[in-house]
Amino acid sequence: MIEQYIKVDDMEWSHLSAKLRTVKVKKGIHIHKAGEVFKEIWFIRSGVARSYFTDVNGKDFTWQLYYRGKTKNGLNHFLDDSVSYYENTGSMLNFETLEDSVFYVMNLSELDEFIASSNKWKRLARVWLHDTYFAATYKRVISLMSETAKERYQGLLAESPGIEQRVKAYHIASFLSIAPQTLSKLRNESR
């Protein structure tokens, strides 16, 4: 994934790999809870996870779905709350596994140091920040504000083929900001 943007030699791979640890997490485990400062970045190798927040009435809203697979921009590969980390405030998000999952995990302060070590890594970070955070968040907010439920549903299917086989319908409905009954109706219409 990295090498589609920059060339990396064996020594650089070795240096980066030494900073990553592999973490296996069972289904249904919260790897981060709202209120805690988010201090690590989690790169999903396998499995499925989600981030969500809970409103004052106790209702969950799925912010993002994470899994490895074919997507247009890789948005779903990094579990991260940079706002929490850089502002040193408790995260608004919970992160939970929806399947048994494997992650590569790195401390965000170590990642910052690593990125700062080379212009090549700085360039990669800028591209990923734009593609995976800024552009994707911008498009998601505009979608939620301007598209119909059907358009959001079709967009999700186009962006993330196979997501319906891996994520429960109520998580997808929450992600799309629609009622589960609306999702059921949209699924029936598309068959």
C-alpha positions as CSV (number, residue, x, y, z in Angstrom):
1,M,0.0,0.0,0.0
2,I,2.8,2.4,0.9
3,E,4.8,1.6,-2.2
4,Q,2.1,2.8,-4.5
5,Y,3.1,6.3,-3.3
6,I,6.8,6.1,-2.4
7,K,9.7,3.7,-2.9
8,V,10.9,2.1,0.4
9,D,14.2,0.2,0.7
10,D,14.8,-2.8,2.9
11,M,16.4,-0.8,5.6
12,E,13.5,1.7,5.8
13,W,11.0,-1.3,6.0
14,S,13.1,-2.8,8.8
15,H,13.1,0.6,10.7
16,L,9.3,1.0,10.3
17,S,8.5,-2.6,11.1
18,A,10.5,-2.4,14.4
19,K,8.1,0.3,15.5
20,L,4.9,-1.7,14.9
21,R,3.5,-4.4,17.1
22,T,1.0,-7.0,16.0
23,V,-2.2,-7.1,18.2
24,K,-4.8,-9.8,17.9
25,V,-8.3,-8.8,19.2
26,K,-11.3,-11.0,19.6
27,K,-14.7,-10.0,18.3
28,G,-16.7,-7.6,20.6
29,I,-13.7,-6.0,22.3
30,H,-13.4,-2.3,22.8
31,I,-9.8,-1.3,21.9
32,H,-10.5,2.3,22.8
33,K,-13.2,3.9,24.9
34,A,-14.6,7.4,24.6
35,G,-13.1,9.8,27.2
36,E,-9.6,8.4,26.9
37,V,-6.9,10.2,24.9
38,F,-6.2,8.2,21.7
39,K,-2.4,7.6,21.7
40,E,-1.9,4.9,19.0
41,I,-2.8,4.4,15.4
42,W,-4.2,1.0,14.6
43,F,-3.7,-0.3,11.0
44,I,-6.2,-3.1,10.3
45,R,-4.6,-6.2,8.8
46,S,-7.7,-8.5,9.0
47,G,-11.1,-8.5,10.6
48,V,-13.7,-5.7,11.0
49,A,-14.0,-2.9,13.5
50,R,-16.1,0.2,13.9
51,S,-15.8,3.6,15.6
52,Y,-19.0,5.0,17.2
53,F,-20.2,7.7,19.6
54,T,-23.1,7.6,21.9
55,D,-25.5,10.5,22.2
56,V,-27.0,11.9,25.5
57,N,-29.9,9.5,25.1
58,G,-27.6,6.4,24.9
59,K,-28.1,5.8,21.2
60,D,-25.0,4.6,19.2
61,F,-24.0,6.3,15.9
62,T,-21.4,4.5,13.8
63,W,-18.8,7.0,12.6
64,Q,-16.6,4.6,10.5
65,L,-16.4,1.0,9.5
66,Y,-12.8,-0.5,9.2
67,Y,-11.8,-3.6,7.3
68,R,-9.2,-4.7,4.8
69,G,-10.6,-5.1,1.3
70,K,-11.2,-3.3,-1.9
71,T,-12.2,0.3,-1.3
72,K,-11.6,3.4,-3.4
73,N,-9.3,5.2,-1.1
74,G,-8.3,3.0,1.9
75,L,-10.2,5.2,4.3
76,N,-11.1,2.3,6.4
77,H,-7.6,1.0,7.1
78,F,-6.6,3.3,9.9
79,L,-8.3,3.4,13.3
80,D,-7.3,6.8,14.6
81,D,-8.6,9.8,16.5
82,S,-6.0,12.5,15.8
83,V,-8.2,15.2,17.2
84,S,-8.0,13.5,20.6
85,Y,-4.3,12.9,20.4
86,Y,-3.2,16.4,19.1
87,E,-5.5,18.3,21.4
88,N,-4.8,15.9,24.3
89,T,-8.5,15.6,25.1
90,G,-10.7,12.6,25.7
91,S,-11.9,11.0,22.5
92,M,-15.6,11.2,21.6
93,L,-15.3,7.8,19.9
94,N,-15.4,4.2,21.0
95,F,-13.5,1.7,18.8
96,E,-14.9,-1.9,18.8
97,T,-14.0,-5.1,16.9
98,L,-16.9,-6.7,15.0
99,E,-14.9,-9.8,14.0
100,D,-11.8,-11.4,15.4
101,S,-9.2,-8.9,14.1
102,V,-5.4,-8.4,13.7
103,F,-3.9,-5.0,13.8
104,Y,-0.5,-3.4,13.4
105,V,-0.2,-0.8,16.2
106,M,2.1,2.2,16.6
107,N,2.4,4.9,19.2
108,L,1.4,8.2,17.6
109,S,4.4,10.0,19.1
110,E,6.7,7.4,17.5
111,L,4.8,7.8,14.2
112,D,5.3,11.6,14.3
113,E,9.1,11.1,14.9
114,F,9.3,8.6,12.1
115,I,7.5,10.8,9.6
116,A,9.6,13.8,10.6
117,S,12.8,11.8,9.8
118,S,12.4,12.1,6.0
119,N,10.8,14.2,3.4
120,K,9.6,11.0,1.7
121,W,7.6,10.1,4.8
122,K,6.3,13.6,5.2
123,R,5.0,13.5,1.6
124,L,3.3,10.2,2.3
125,A,1.7,11.5,5.4
126,R,0.3,14.6,3.6
127,V,-1.2,12.3,0.9
128,W,-2.7,10.0,3.4
129,L,-4.0,12.9,5.6
130,H,-5.7,14.3,2.6
131,D,-7.1,11.0,1.2
132,T,-8.0,9.2,4.3
133,Y,-9.1,12.1,6.6
134,F,-9.8,15.4,5.0
135,A,-11.3,14.4,1.7
136,A,-13.1,11.4,3.1
137,T,-14.6,13.3,6.1
138,Y,-15.5,16.2,3.8
139,K,-17.3,13.9,1.4
140,R,-19.0,12.0,4.2
141,V,-20.4,15.1,5.9
142,I,-21.6,16.5,2.5
143,S,-23.2,13.1,1.7
144,L,-25.0,13.0,5.1
145,M,-26.3,16.6,4.5
146,S,-27.2,16.4,0.8
147,E,-27.9,12.8,-0.4
148,T,-30.9,10.7,-0.1
149,A,-30.8,7.5,1.9
150,K,-30.7,5.5,-1.4
151,E,-27.8,7.5,-2.7
152,R,-25.8,7.0,0.5
153,Y,-26.5,3.3,0.5
154,Q,-25.5,2.9,-3.2
155,G,-22.4,5.0,-2.5
156,L,-21.4,2.7,0.4
157,L,-21.9,-0.4,-1.8
158,A,-19.8,1.2,-4.6
159,E,-17.0,2.3,-2.1
160,S,-17.0,-1.0,-0.1
161,P,-18.0,-4.0,-2.1
162,G,-18.9,-7.0,0.2
163,I,-19.5,-4.8,3.3
164,E,-23.0,-6.2,3.8
165,Q,-21.6,-9.7,4.3
166,R,-19.3,-8.6,7.0
167,V,-21.1,-5.9,9.0
168,K,-24.5,-6.2,10.7
169,A,-27.4,-4.3,9.1
170,Y,-27.9,-2.1,12.2
171,H,-24.3,-0.9,12.1
172,I,-24.6,-0.1,8.4
173,A,-27.9,1.7,9.0
174,S,-26.3,3.7,11.7
175,F,-23.3,4.6,9.5
176,L,-25.7,5.8,6.8
177,S,-27.7,7.7,9.4
178,I,-30.9,5.9,8.4
179,A,-33.4,3.7,10.3
180,P,-32.9,-0.1,10.0
181,Q,-36.3,-0.4,8.4
182,T,-35.1,2.1,5.7
183,L,-32.0,0.0,5.0
184,S,-34.2,-3.2,4.8
185,K,-36.4,-1.5,2.2
186,L,-33.4,-0.3,0.2
187,R,-31.9,-3.8,0.2
188,N,-35.1,-5.2,-1.1
189,E,-35.4,-2.6,-3.8
190,S,-31.8,-3.4,-5.0
191,R,-32.4,-7.1,-5.3
